Amino acid sequence: MKNRLKVLRAERDWSQQDLADRVGVSRQSVNAIETGKYDPSLPLAFTFADIFEMPIEEIFLRE
């Protein structure tokens, strides 16, 4: 699944570690999600949506 996490994170000038701290996962997990190697669980996807204050569908995109 494609996602816009890297772009959204860069717009806020956050590092992967900054985002990881905000959502409660490791930096490696954020990297794996950003690169499409790992799809987040639904609760984690909702956490990203809450952090970025946008719907899940605007962050995670069908390929």
Secondary structure, DSSP 4 states (H G I P E B T S, - for coil): -EE-HHHHHHHTT--HHHHHHHHTS-HHHHHHHHTTSSPPPHHHHHHHHHHHTS-HHHHEE--
